[in-house]
Each structure stands twice: as C-alpha cells, then as structure tokens.
C-alpha cells in the first residue's frame, strides 16, 4: 500500500524535472523525455535525474557497434587459441602467487582461484582493459535505439541508483560500449546485486581493487550455483560409430556415459564429486575435435557470459593455471564461415523442414539442433557442426528440392 501511494505521487514529482537539453537527435530526445517519468517511478531523486540527464547525447560509436554483425564467424578453435596463450598463462601465474586475498575468497565462495583468474583474464586482461565509455551515456544510446530498450533502461536506473547512493560518482562508472564495467565487466544491476567489498575499505571497487573485483566474480559464480570441489568439464573420447546426435542433449552421470562408451580422455578415474554429477556431452568443433563432458560448474560460468566458447575459454585457461596437461585431442583446422553461408544454411534447413529459427547468421542452439536432426536423417555424423561441406550439401539439397 505504501508503494502504491508513492507511485501515485510520481506524476506530480515529474513536473519538477526539466526536459534534457536537446541533443539534436529527435529520436533520442523524445526517448529521454519519456524515460524521465519511468526513472522517477523507479525512485530516482529528481535532482539526481535532472543533473545526470542534462546535456546527455547519444554516443555514435555505441550505436555503430550495437548494429554491427561480423562478416565472418570466428571458429571456436581460433578463439580458444587466442585465449589460452603463453603470455596469459605467465601473467596469470604471477597473479596466482601474489594476491593476498586468494585464500579468503576461495574459503568464502568455494570458487577456485584458477577459474577466477580465467574470468579476470577474459573480462579485462587482468584489469588492464576495462573500457573508457561513460556507462550512462552508452546505455542511454542503446535504450533510445529501441532494440533492447527495457534492458538498457533498467541498467540506466541501476547506474542512477549507484550515483544516488554516493557509492561512486558518474565519472567512475566507466566500462565497455555495452554497459559492462570494471575489471569484472559487471553490468550495473549485477554490480548492485553482487559486487562485494572484499578488501574491507568500505566500498565495492571493481575498477581499482583486485580483491573486490575477484571477490565479486566469485560471489556471482557462487550465486549461479558453483559446486565446491567439482570439475567444470573434462575431456572425453567416444567410441567408433558413436551417435553424436546426443550432444548438447541429456545430462547423465559419467557412469551412464561410460555405458555408451564415453570415457575420460586422460584415462584417469572420476573424483567422487564428479562421479555423482549430471554432465552434458558436447562436440564444440564437431566429431573431429575434442569432446567434453560439461559439469554444472560449466553452466555456472555461462551465467557470467552465456557462451559455450567463453566458458570453454575460461575453463581451459584455468586448467593451464592449475598445471593440468593439454588436451589429448587437438583442435582441428577450421574454416571461417561468411555471414551469407551461415544464413544460407539456416534458410535451407528451414525450407527442408528442420526448424533453425530466424536466418540471422547466428549459429546457436536452435541451428545446431536442426542441423543434427538433418544430418541424422541423411545418415551423416550428427554432430551439429556447420562446416563449409555441410553448407554446400544443404544448399544443393534445398536447390534440388526447389525449397529455396
């Protein structure tokens, strides 16, 4: 009831906030005027709102980056090779040995330091590449464009709450063009909900404090369901003639996978924590590349960044920090696929009755599922891997059928 009474008073408050200074962009200015009312309803102080919105203009760099679709899809093998480098390993090992907060972070959150080093490396180059964009301006640009308006406005309100609280001024809230901030690249709502004061100086500083940054990352992973003592993934091998259509599918125990012939690539036994876990089989570079059983901790990493490639990059880099051996099966040589080929494959799958979703060139779960179904129906290795040969076959079949 008290909340309803407060909301009812908002329209009266709204009149006390002057419209933002005209930016010269009619779409942006119209959005900014409307946004002020929503920000007031969310509890932002009129004086704070007026100050921060005054003179706000869209950032053309952000607008350009948000609409850019890469012409070529970078193969996973190339991505991993770019992540797991000798330089990164050397820098990570130095930090592994020198940061006093490691023991306290591991004890409190249960996330190994090697995983946190992997996250730190990928998110900001161990704090060296944090981004210099004005987070409020970036988010305002994204909101005004409209494609992700509700999300961007929610993040803007979180920025205004951080400023309003006095925890950090706007000039401190710098980050990537997409609104991710600091060494951990937290979006503002994640900062409010998850950042911690690990070094005990009275503020949560994910820009200047290594301890706060890593403690905050550990807290995020713990909240995402990180399981103490369990692996993130293990490389495995499959027997000849294995049915790869089960990849990215059921989650089974290692013993259940072993009944199908899937075994650890290094020949070692499973730990007790891993033996009891439900794991998913993936072939991220197809049947010719390394195979992995993904444990629940892999999916906790994907709460940080919902990308198989990202989680594999973090985990494989963490394995190098911990001294684990390299993969048994090397990554294959892959050919980058241009956007037109990816879209052609999706259109062909759809036309042939295998639902790949929108033909947008993004080879995600839906496309891989459709591809596996088509491959299995055609007697091919059903690993869901879109190679140039698969694009050629799909195009040829769709053309012959008059489907496209």
C-alpha positions as CSV (number, residue, x, y, z in Angstrom):
1,X,0.0,0.0,0.0
2,X,2.8,2.4,0.8
3,X,4.4,1.6,-2.5
4,X,1.2,2.3,-4.4
5,X,0.8,5.7,-2.6
6,X,4.3,6.6,-3.6
7,X,3.7,5.7,-7.2
8,X,0.5,7.7,-7.3
9,X,2.5,10.8,-6.3
10,X,5.0,10.3,-9.1
11,X,3.3,12.4,-11.8
12,X,3.4,15.5,-9.5
13,X,7.1,14.9,-9.0
14,X,7.7,14.5,-12.7
15,X,6.8,18.1,-13.5
16,X,9.8,19.3,-11.3
17,X,12.3,17.8,-13.7
18,X,13.1,19.8,-16.7
19,X,13.4,18.1,-20.1
20,X,17.0,17.1,-21.0
21,X,19.0,19.6,-23.1
22,X,18.2,19.0,-26.8
23,X,20.8,16.8,-28.4
24,X,19.8,17.5,-31.9
25,X,18.7,13.9,-32.3
26,X,14.9,13.9,-32.3
27,X,14.5,10.2,-31.6
28,X,17.0,10.3,-28.7
29,X,15.4,13.5,-27.2
30,X,11.9,12.0,-27.4
31,X,13.0,8.9,-25.7
32,X,14.9,10.9,-23.0
33,X,11.8,12.9,-22.1
34,X,9.7,9.7,-21.7
35,X,12.5,7.9,-19.8
36,X,12.5,10.6,-17.0
37,X,9.0,9.6,-15.9
38,X,10.0,6.0,-15.7
39,X,13.1,6.8,-13.7
40,X,11.1,8.8,-11.2
41,X,8.7,6.0,-10.8
42,X,11.7,3.8,-10.0
43,X,12.6,6.0,-7.1
44,X,15.4,8.1,-8.7
45,X,15.7,11.5,-7.0
46,X,14.5,14.4,-9.3
47,X,17.7,16.4,-8.6
48,X,20.0,13.5,-9.4
49,X,18.0,12.7,-12.5
50,X,18.0,16.3,-13.8
51,X,21.7,16.6,-13.2
52,X,22.7,13.4,-15.0
53,X,20.3,13.8,-17.9
54,X,21.2,17.4,-18.6
55,X,23.1,17.6,-21.8
56,X,23.1,13.9,-22.4
57,X,23.6,13.0,-26.1
58,X,23.8,9.6,-27.9
59,X,27.2,8.1,-28.5
60,X,27.6,7.4,-32.2
61,X,30.3,4.8,-31.5
62,X,27.9,2.8,-29.4
63,X,25.1,3.0,-32.0
64,X,27.5,1.7,-34.6
65,X,28.9,-1.2,-32.5
66,X,25.4,-2.4,-31.5
67,X,24.3,-2.9,-35.0
68,X,27.5,-4.5,-36.4
69,X,27.2,-8.1,-37.4
70,X,30.6,-9.7,-38.1
71,X,31.0,-10.9,-41.7
72,X,32.9,-14.0,-40.7
73,X,32.2,-16.3,-37.8
74,X,35.4,-16.9,-35.9
75,X,36.0,-20.7,-35.5
76,X,36.0,-21.9,-31.9
77,X,39.5,-23.4,-32.3
78,X,40.8,-20.0,-33.3
79,X,39.0,-18.4,-30.4
80,X,40.5,-20.9,-27.9
81,X,44.0,-20.5,-29.3
82,X,43.6,-16.8,-28.8
83,X,42.6,-17.3,-25.2
84,X,45.0,-19.9,-24.0
85,X,48.2,-18.2,-24.8
86,X,51.7,-18.4,-23.2
87,X,51.5,-14.7,-22.3
88,X,48.2,-15.1,-20.5
89,X,49.5,-18.1,-18.6
90,X,52.6,-16.3,-17.4
91,X,50.6,-13.2,-16.2
92,X,48.0,-15.4,-14.6
93,X,50.6,-17.5,-12.7
94,X,52.2,-14.3,-11.4
95,X,48.8,-13.1,-10.0
96,X,48.1,-16.6,-8.7
97,X,51.2,-16.4,-6.5
98,X,50.9,-12.8,-5.4
99,X,47.3,-11.8,-4.5
100,X,46.9,-12.0,-0.7
101,X,43.1,-12.3,-0.9
102,X,43.0,-15.7,-2.6
103,X,42.6,-17.9,0.5
104,X,39.8,-15.8,1.9
105,X,37.9,-15.7,-1.5
106,X,38.2,-19.4,-2.0
107,X,37.1,-20.2,1.5
108,X,34.1,-17.9,1.4
109,X,32.7,-18.7,-2.0
110,X,34.2,-22.1,-3.0
111,X,35.3,-20.9,-6.4
112,X,38.9,-21.9,-7.3
113,X,41.4,-19.1,-7.9
114,X,42.3,-20.6,-11.3
115,X,38.7,-20.2,-12.5
116,X,38.7,-16.6,-11.2
117,X,42.0,-16.0,-13.0
118,X,40.4,-17.2,-16.2
119,X,37.4,-14.9,-15.8
120,X,39.7,-12.0,-14.9
121,X,41.8,-12.7,-18.0
122,X,38.9,-12.8,-20.4
123,X,36.9,-10.0,-19.0
124,X,39.6,-7.3,-18.7
125,X,43.1,-8.7,-19.4
126,X,43.6,-9.0,-15.6
127,X,42.2,-5.4,-15.1
128,X,44.3,-3.8,-17.8
129,X,41.4,-3.3,-20.4
130,X,38.3,-2.1,-18.6
131,X,36.9,0.3,-21.3
132,X,36.5,4.0,-21.1
133,X,32.9,4.6,-22.2
134,X,30.6,6.6,-20.0
135,X,28.3,3.8,-18.9
136,X,25.2,6.1,-18.5
137,X,25.7,7.5,-22.0
138,X,26.2,4.1,-23.5
139,X,23.1,2.7,-22.0
140,X,21.1,5.8,-23.0
141,X,22.2,5.3,-26.6
142,X,21.2,1.6,-26.5
143,X,17.8,2.5,-24.9
144,X,17.0,5.2,-27.4
145,X,17.7,2.8,-30.4
146,X,14.9,0.6,-29.1
147,X,16.3,-2.8,-29.8
148,X,17.0,-3.5,-26.2
149,X,15.1,-0.6,-24.6
150,X,13.7,-2.3,-21.5
151,X,17.0,-3.9,-20.6
152,X,19.0,-0.7,-21.2
153,X,16.6,1.4,-19.2
154,X,16.8,-1.0,-16.3
155,X,20.6,-0.8,-16.4
156,X,20.4,3.0,-16.6
157,X,18.2,3.1,-13.5
158,X,20.8,1.0,-11.7
159,X,23.5,3.4,-12.7
160,X,21.5,6.3,-11.3
161,X,21.0,4.4,-8.1
162,X,24.7,3.8,-7.7
163,X,25.3,7.6,-8.2
164,X,22.4,8.5,-5.9
165,X,23.7,6.3,-3.2
166,X,27.0,8.1,-3.2
167,X,29.0,4.9,-3.6
168,X,30.5,6.0,-6.8
169,X,30.2,9.2,-8.9
170,X,29.3,9.0,-12.6
171,X,32.9,9.7,-13.8
172,X,33.9,6.4,-12.0
173,X,31.3,4.4,-13.8
174,X,33.3,3.6,-16.9
175,X,33.3,0.4,-19.0
176,X,32.6,-1.2,-22.3
177,X,30.4,0.2,-25.0
178,X,27.7,-2.3,-24.0
179,X,27.5,-1.1,-20.4
180,X,29.8,-3.6,-18.6
181,X,32.0,-2.0,-16.0
182,X,35.4,-2.6,-14.3
183,X,37.8,-5.5,-14.0
184,X,34.9,-7.9,-13.8
185,X,32.8,-6.3,-16.5
186,X,29.7,-6.2,-14.4
187,X,26.6,-4.6,-15.8
188,X,25.1,-2.1,-13.3
189,X,22.3,-4.3,-12.0
190,X,24.9,-7.1,-11.3
191,X,27.1,-4.6,-9.5
192,X,24.2,-3.6,-7.2
193,X,23.2,-7.2,-6.5
194,X,26.6,-9.0,-6.5
195,X,29.6,-6.8,-6.0
196,X,31.4,-7.2,-2.7
197,X,33.8,-5.2,-0.5
198,X,36.5,-7.9,-0.3
199,X,39.3,-5.7,0.9
200,X,37.2,-4.1,3.7
201,X,37.8,-0.5,2.8
202,X,34.1,0.4,3.0
203,X,33.3,0.4,-0.7
204,X,32.9,-2.0,-3.6
205,X,35.5,-1.0,-6.1
206,X,35.6,-3.3,-9.2
207,X,37.7,-0.7,-11.0
208,X,40.7,-0.2,-8.7
209,X,40.7,-3.2,-6.3
210,X,41.8,-6.6,-7.4
211,X,40.4,-8.1,-4.3
212,X,37.0,-6.5,-4.7
213,X,36.9,-7.5,-8.4
214,X,37.8,-11.2,-7.8
215,X,35.6,-11.5,-4.7
216,X,32.7,-10.1,-6.7
217,X,33.3,-12.5,-9.6
218,X,33.4,-15.4,-7.1
219,X,30.1,-14.2,-5.5
220,X,28.5,-14.1,-8.9
221,X,29.6,-17.7,-9.7
222,X,28.5,-18.9,-6.2
223,X,25.1,-17.4,-6.7
224,X,24.9,-19.0,-10.1
225,X,25.3,-22.4,-8.4
226,X,29.1,-23.2,-8.4
227,X,29.6,-26.5,-6.7
228,X,32.7,-26.8,-4.4
229,X,35.1,-29.5,-5.4
230,X,33.5,-30.3,-8.7
231,X,35.1,-30.0,-12.1
232,X,33.9,-27.5,-14.7
233,X,34.4,-30.0,-17.6
234,X,36.5,-33.0,-18.6
235,X,37.8,-34.0,-22.0
236,X,36.4,-37.4,-23.1
237,X,36.6,-39.8,-26.1
238,X,33.8,-41.6,-27.8
239,X,33.9,-45.0,-29.5
240,X,33.7,-45.6,-33.2
241,X,30.2,-45.3,-34.6
242,X,29.0,-43.2,-31.7
243,X,25.7,-41.4,-32.2
244,X,26.7,-37.7,-31.9
245,X,23.0,-36.6,-32.0
246,X,23.0,-36.8,-28.2
247,X,25.5,-33.9,-27.9
248,X,24.0,-30.8,-26.2
249,X,21.2,-33.1,-25.0
250,X,20.8,-35.3,-21.9
251,X,22.7,-34.8,-18.7
252,X,23.9,-38.1,-17.4
253,X,26.4,-39.3,-14.8
254,X,29.9,-40.3,-16.0
255,X,28.9,-43.9,-15.4
256,X,25.9,-43.6,-17.6
257,X,28.0,-42.0,-20.3
258,X,30.6,-44.8,-19.9
259,X,27.8,-47.3,-20.7
260,X,27.6,-45.6,-24.1
261,X,31.4,-45.9,-24.5
262,X,32.3,-42.3,-23.5
263,X,35.4,-42.2,-21.2
264,X,37.9,-39.7,-19.9
265,X,40.5,-38.9,-22.5
266,X,43.3,-39.0,-19.9
267,X,42.3,-42.4,-18.6
268,X,42.0,-41.2,-15.0
269,X,39.2,-42.2,-12.7
270,X,36.4,-39.8,-11.8
271,X,36.5,-38.0,-8.5
272,X,33.6,-38.7,-6.1
273,X,32.2,-35.2,-6.7
274,X,32.3,-35.7,-10.5
275,X,31.1,-39.3,-10.4
276,X,27.8,-38.2,-8.8
277,X,27.2,-35.2,-11.1
278,X,25.0,-34.9,-14.2
279,X,27.1,-33.9,-17.2
280,X,26.3,-33.0,-20.8
281,X,28.3,-34.2,-23.8
282,X,29.4,-31.5,-26.3
283,X,31.5,-31.6,-29.5
284,X,32.1,-27.9,-30.0
285,X,34.3,-28.3,-33.1
286,X,32.5,-31.3,-34.4
287,X,33.2,-35.0,-34.1
288,X,36.8,-34.5,-35.3
289,X,37.6,-32.1,-32.5
290,X,38.0,-32.6,-28.7
291,X,34.9,-33.7,-26.8
292,X,33.9,-32.7,-23.3
293,X,31.5,-33.6,-20.5
294,X,30.2,-30.4,-19.1
295,X,29.5,-30.4,-15.4
296,X,27.1,-28.0,-13.6
297,X,30.0,-25.6,-13.0
298,X,30.3,-25.0,-16.7
299,X,26.8,-23.7,-16.7
300,X,27.5,-21.5,-13.7
301,X,30.3,-19.9,-15.9
302,X,27.6,-19.3,-18.6
303,X,25.6,-17.3,-16.1
304,X,28.5,-14.9,-16.4
305,X,28.5,-15.0,-20.2
306,X,26.1,-17.3,-21.9
307,X,28.5,-18.6,-24.5
308,X,29.9,-22.1,-24.9
309,X,33.1,-20.6,-26.3
310,X,33.5,-18.2,-23.3
311,X,33.0,-20.9,-20.7
312,X,35.4,-23.3,-22.5
313,X,38.0,-20.5,-22.8
314,X,37.8,-19.7,-19.0
315,X,37.9,-23.3,-18.1
316,X,40.8,-24.4,-20.4
317,X,42.8,-21.3,-19.3
318,X,42.1,-22.2,-15.7
319,X,43.4,-25.8,-16.4
320,X,46.7,-24.3,-17.6
321,X,47.0,-22.2,-14.4
322,X,46.5,-25.3,-12.3
323,X,49.1,-27.3,-14.2
324,X,46.8,-29.7,-16.0
325,X,48.0,-31.4,-19.1
326,X,47.0,-30.1,-22.6
327,X,44.0,-31.6,-24.4
328,X,44.6,-35.1,-25.7
329,X,42.9,-34.4,-29.0
330,X,44.0,-31.2,-30.6
331,X,41.6,-28.6,-32.1
332,X,41.0,-29.2,-35.8
333,X,41.8,-26.6,-38.5
334,X,38.6,-24.8,-39.1
335,X,37.4,-22.5,-41.9
336,X,35.7,-19.3,-41.0
337,X,32.2,-19.1,-42.5
338,X,31.0,-15.9,-44.0
339,X,27.6,-14.5,-42.9
340,X,25.9,-15.4,-46.2
341,X,26.9,-19.1,-45.8
342,X,25.5,-19.2,-42.3
343,X,22.3,-17.6,-43.3
344,X,22.0,-19.9,-46.4
345,X,22.4,-22.9,-44.2
346,X,19.6,-21.7,-41.8
347,X,17.3,-20.9,-44.7
348,X,17.9,-24.3,-46.3
349,X,17.3,-26.2,-43.0
350,X,14.0,-24.3,-42.6
351,X,13.0,-24.9,-46.1
352,X,13.7,-28.6,-45.8
353,X,11.5,-28.9,-42.7
354,X,14.2,-28.6,-39.9
355,X,13.4,-25.6,-37.8
356,X,16.6,-23.5,-37.4
357,X,14.7,-20.4,-36.3
358,X,15.4,-17.0,-37.8
359,X,18.0,-16.9,-40.6
360,X,20.2,-14.3,-38.8
361,X,23.6,-15.9,-39.3
362,X,24.0,-16.7,-35.6
363,X,24.7,-20.4,-35.2
364,X,23.2,-21.0,-31.9
365,X,21.5,-23.9,-30.1
366,X,18.4,-23.9,-32.4
367,X,20.5,-24.0,-35.6
368,X,22.8,-26.8,-34.2
369,X,19.7,-28.8,-33.1
370,X,18.2,-28.5,-36.6
371,X,21.4,-29.4,-38.2
372,X,21.9,-32.5,-36.1
373,X,18.4,-33.7,-37.0
374,X,19.0,-33.1,-40.7
375,X,22.4,-34.9,-40.5
376,X,20.9,-37.9,-38.7
377,X,18.1,-38.1,-41.3
378,X,20.7,-38.1,-44.1
379,X,22.9,-40.7,-42.5
380,X,25.7,-38.3,-41.7
381,X,27.6,-37.8,-38.5
382,X,25.1,-35.9,-36.5
383,X,27.4,-33.6,-34.5
384,X,25.6,-30.3,-35.4
385,X,28.8,-28.8,-36.8
386,X,28.3,-26.4,-39.6
387,X,31.3,-26.8,-41.9
388,X,31.7,-25.5,-45.5
389,X,30.8,-29.0,-46.7
390,X,27.6,-29.0,-44.7
391,X,26.7,-25.6,-46.2
392,X,27.3,-27.0,-49.7
393,X,25.2,-30.1,-49.0
394,X,22.3,-28.1,-47.6
395,X,22.3,-25.6,-50.4
396,X,22.5,-28.3,-53.0
397,X,19.6,-30.3,-51.4
398,X,17.4,-27.3,-51.0
399,X,18.1,-26.1,-54.6
400,X,17.3,-29.6,-55.9
401,X,14.1,-29.7,-54.0
402,X,13.1,-26.3,-55.1
403,X,12.8,-25.3,-51.5
404,X,14.6,-22.0,-51.7
